[in-house]
Amino acid sequence: MTKKFIYLLSAITAMEVVTIFAQEGTTKVAEGTLMLRNKTYQLAHAVAYESTIDEEDAVVAVLSGQPVASEMLKEARAAEKDGGEGDFRRPYLKLVFKKTGELKYWSAAAGGTQIGRHGGSGATAELKLADGRATGKANQPVEADSMFPTNFDVRFSVALLKAGEELPASIPKKRGPAANVKPTVTGIFKGNGKDAKLAYVSARWGEPFGGKPGIVLVFTEKDHSKDTKPDFNAAFGKFGSALIISLHEDGDIYGCEVVHSAHQKQGFSSIGSIEMSGFTYDEGKVEGELTANGPVDTFGEKWEVKIKFAAPLGEIPKEYQVAESSETRAKPSAAEKSEEEIESNESKPAAGGLKAQDIP
């Protein structure tokens, strides 16, 4: 296969990248965008580490929409050493370099789509290892003949984790009591081009999923604060247009129900279409931003959402607690995927959806 990659490794280039970062603020370790299936995602976080891939030493740079947790990086490294690929919170772009700076391949995932090891494309990449840091940039132009158009333009400058070094362990979140904060939600929620104003939001604990505690966020047009089952009733339109999100404490979404008065199909699941960014749960409250990264077509119904929110969330009830010894559900290894595997889950039933016994 003719290599189309351009491999550059020079101190001058690295200095140029560092200068750009210095001009725009030294706090930035990464910035750029990933376009996958005609949707654009912002990548503002990065981690770089030494690893063993295909029995060769490698340097990996992962740019993502959310910070990479220590536990997730540890699992990814172990998978890579065993011939797998590892996994990260979506959206993310993974750049794998040889120790010489040559780009071996890249992979990416966002929403319900994942592209496995991808080489031989028009990507260009630069990497400089100096003073304990990995600095570089990468670009992939859109290929007109590609079945799934992909594009990225990113740059990064971050401390390099040597073999055996790990990220600091995640700090346990301080749960409850519920903070004395007013629930707020702002942004847009459209159905077939028509606006609906989501004015109310609540957060409460739900049943565990995948061996982890679950959180349910309910966004509605009408006040649902006094309802004992707001997620259930909102799903049937009792509070006007609504959005019901099921997620874990780290912001990983596993359920999404869409209800909009402009839709003919009242209430459907679309878990592969929505992303959470800037999510935090600490000291009795949750906050973050939800976006579908543009219009989405689900079962012929178009919808779009981009909202910011904050809501109190107290102690987890005993019936929803998960024992410390419980193991989380094993994730499929990317090693089992083909060189370019496309997974599309945009219209799969939401795992956190309604139960059969709840339906009237």
N, C-alpha and C positions, 0 to 999 in steps of 0.2 A: 504494500500500500504506500503510495507516494505521500510523504509527510508534507502537510501544508502549514504545520506549526512554525512560527518564527521564534527561535530560542535566543534570548538575549540575557546576558549576565554581566553587568558593568557597574562600577561604582558611580559613574556619572549619572546613569539613569536612576539609580537608587536615590542619589542626592536630589535629583529633580523631583521625585515623588515626595521625599521628606519635606522639601521646600514648599510644595503645594499644600501639604498638610499643615505646615507651620503657618502659612498665610491664612488658612481657613479655620485655624483653631487646633491646638495641640492635643485636645481631648479626643479627637476623632482617631479611631484605630482603623476604621473602614468606612467606605461609602461607595455607592453605586447601585445599579439596577439589574434585575434579572427579568427578562421577558420570556414567558412560557405559555404557549397556546394563546397568544395575543393578549395576555394579561401581564402587566408590569408590576413588579414587587421591589420594594426598597430594601436594601441590605446595609445595615448600619453597625453590625457587630462582626467580630472576627476572632478566630483563634488559629494559631499556627503551631504545629508540633512535629516532632520526628516520629516516624513509624516504620514498620516493616510491611511492605506490600509486594506480593509475588516473590517473596524471599529476597527482596532487595531493600536496602535502606532508602527511605524517601522522606521528603518534607511535604506536609499537607497543610494547606490553608483553606479554612472553611469560613465563608462569609454568610451571614444569616440575618433574618429579621428579628430574632430574639437571641439573647445571650446563650452560649453553650454551657450547660451545667457540668460540673466535675464528673458526676456519675455517668452522664451520657458520653463524655469524651473517653472515659475509661472503658466503657463497653465498645465504643467504636474502635479503639486501638486493639482490643482483644480480638474483635471480629476480623480486622485487617491482618493481624498476625496469623490467624487461622485460615486466611484465604478469602474472607468475606469482605464486606464493604462498609459496614457500620451504618448508622442512621442518625439524623439530627432533626431538630424541630424545623418544620417547614414555615416559610420558604428558606432554601439554602442553596449555595453553590460550593462545590468541593473541587479544589484544584490540587492535583497530585503531581509533584515535581521529583525528578531524580536529584540526588545530592549535588550534581553538577549544575543544577538550575534548569535543566531541560524538562519541559512539561510532558508528562507521560499521558495524562488524560484528565478529563473533567467529568463531573456528574452534577445533576441538579434535581431539585424536587420543589414543587409548590402546588398548593391546592390538592387536587386528586391526581396529579400527573407526576411521574418520575421518569427521568432519563438516566439510564445506567452509564457505565463506562463509555465515554465518547472520545474517540481519537480521530485523527485524519480529517479534521474539519478545518475551517478557516480561522481558528482561534490563534491569537497572538498572546504571549505571556512574558513577563519579566520578573525576575526574582533576585534579590540581593540579601545575603546573610552576612551581617556584620554587627559587632557589639551586642550580641545576644538578641538581635531582632531580625524578623523576616519582613522585608519591605518589597512591594512589587505592585503590579497591576496586570489585568487581563481583559481581553476584549474578544467577543465572538460576534461577527456581523450576521445579520439574518441571511440565511441561505434560501434563495427563492424556490429551489426544487425540493426543499425539505417537507416531509409530510406533516411534521409538527414544528413550525417555525420557532426557533429559540435564539435569543440574543442576550448578551450580558456585557456590561462595561463597568468594571470595578477596580478599586485600588485599596491597598491596605498597608499598614505599618504597625506591627504588633510584636510583643515579646515572644521569642521562640522557646517552646517547651521542649527541652532535651529528652531523650529516651530515659524513662524512669521518673521524670518530673510530672507533676499533676497540677491541675488548677486547684485553687483553694476549695475545700468542701463547702457545699451549699449551706447557708445559715438557716436553721429551722425557722419557719414562719411563726410569728406570735399570733396565735388564734384568740379571738374574742377576749373580753366581751365585745359586743357590737359597738363600733365607734359612734359617737354622737355627730354624725355627718348627714346632711340632707342628700337623698338620692337625686342624682342629676343625669340627664342624657341630652346630648345635642348632636345634630348632624342630619343626614338625609336617609330616607327610606322610601324607595319608589317601587311601584308595581305597574307594569305596562305603561311606564312613562308618567304615572300620576303619583303625586306626593302624598305621603301619610306622615303626620307628625307624631313621633314616638315621644311622649311627654313623661312617662312613668317607667321606673326601673326598680326591680327588687332582686336581691340575691339570697339564696337559701341553699342549704345542703340537700343533696339528693342521694339516691342509692349509689353505692360504690360501683365502679366500672373498671374492669381490668385490674382488680386488686388494689385500686386507689380510691380515695374519697372523691365524690362527685359534687360539683357545684352547679346549680341551675340559675341562670339569669333570665328574667322575664322582662321584656320591653313591650309596652302597650300604649295605645292612644288614650285610653280611659283609665281612671284610677283603679288599681287592683289591690291596693295595700291591705284591704280588710278581708280579702278572699283567702280561704284556707288552702285552696288548691289552684293557685293562679296559673300555673303552667298548663294544667289540664283545661281549665275554662278558657284561657287565652287561645289555646289551640283550636277551639271551636268558635272563635270570634266573639266571645262575650264582651271583650274589652276593645273591640274594633281591630284595626290592623295590629299585628303583633309579631315579635321575633322571640323565639325561645331557644336558648343556647345551653348545652350541657358541656361542661369542661372540667378538667382537673385543676389542682392548685397551681400548677406550673403554666396554666393558660392553654394547654393542649385541648382542642375542641374535639369532642366525639359525638356530638348531637346538635342538629340545627333544624328547627321547624319554622317555616315561613308562612305567615298569614297576612294577606293583603286584600282589602276590600275591592280592589280593581281586578283581582284575579277571578277567573271563572272556577278554577280548582281551588277551593278554600282549604288551605293547609296542606303542605307537603314538606318532605325532608330534602335537604341538599347540603350534606356535610362536607363535600369536597370543594365547595365554592367560596367559603368564608375563611378569613384569616384573623387571628388575634395578634396585636402588637402592643408593646408597652404594658403588658398585663402585670399587675402586682396584687398580691394578697398578703396583707400584714396589718397587725394591730387593729383587727376588727373591721377592716373594710377592703373592698376590691375596687379596682379601677383599671381602665385600659381603653383600647380602641379596636373596633370591629370594622372590617371592610371586606367587600367582595371583589375589590380591585377592578371595578367597572361593572357594566351590565352583565347579568347572568340569565341564561335561558334554561329553564327546568320544566320539562314536560310541556313545552310551548308557552309557558308563562315567564315573562321577563321581570326581573327584579334587580334592585341595586341597593346597597347599604354602605354607609360610611358614618359611623357614630362613635362618640366618646362618652364614657360613662363613669360614674362612681356610685357606690352603694355600700351601706353597712352590712357586715356579715359576722354573726356571733359564733359562739362555741358550737362545735359539731355535735349533734345529738348522739347519744350512745348507740342507738340502733343503726347509725350510719358510719360508725367508726370502723376502721380496718385494723386488725391485729398487726403489730410490728413485724411478726414473722411471716406475714402473707407475702407471697412472691407475685410480682407484677406479671401480667401476661407476656409471654415471649413474643418478640417481634420477628417477622420473617427476615432472614438475612438477605442483604442485597447481593450476596455471592450467588444466590440461587436465581438471580435475574439474568437475562441475556444481556449482550453488549449494549443494546439500546432497547430497554423495555418501557413501554408506556402503560401506566396504570391509571385508569379513569374511574373514580368513585363518586362523581358529582351527583349522581341520582340514586345512590344506595340509601336504604332506609336508615334513619338516624338511630344509633345504638341507644341514645338516651330518650327515645320517643315514648309514645303512650303505650300502655300495656293493654292487652285484649280485654281484661276485666274492667278497665276504666272507660271503655267505649259504651255509650248508652245503648 
